[in-house]
Amino acid sequence: MEVEQAFRIAKSDLEARPIYHRKRESIEYHLLIVFVALCMGKIIELIQGRTLQRVVDELKDKWTVTLHDEISGNSLEVILEHKPH
């Protein structure tokens, strides 16, 4: 029961939509992806010391823009605190 509840919480925190599979292989892959997401969420909570929902809320407005010059091969990464207009 705890695992099922954890899956539901993780899926709602990650805003995952329900997916319906018919083939056994698709179901197993889906469960693997959800399980990995659950593990990653737990690791993030432990490292950050905050709930996954709080971390996700804090990241929603952060954007990273990478500018890449194909001629020189140089890149510049710009981190924005708010979504660009």
KAJOCOR-V639688 format. One record per run of one state. SS is the DSSP state (@ for helix, = for strand, . for the rest). FROM is the first residue (numbers start at 1). TO is the last residue. If there is no record, write none. Layout:
BEGIN
ss:SS from:FROM to:TO
ss:SS from:FROM to:TO
END
This chain:
BEGIN
ss:. from:1 to:1
ss:@ from:2 to:13
ss:. from:14 to:23
ss:@ from:24 to:48
ss:. from:49 to:51
ss:@ from:52 to:59
ss:. from:60 to:62
ss:= from:63 to:68
ss:. from:69 to:74
ss:= from:75 to:80
ss:. from:81 to:85
END
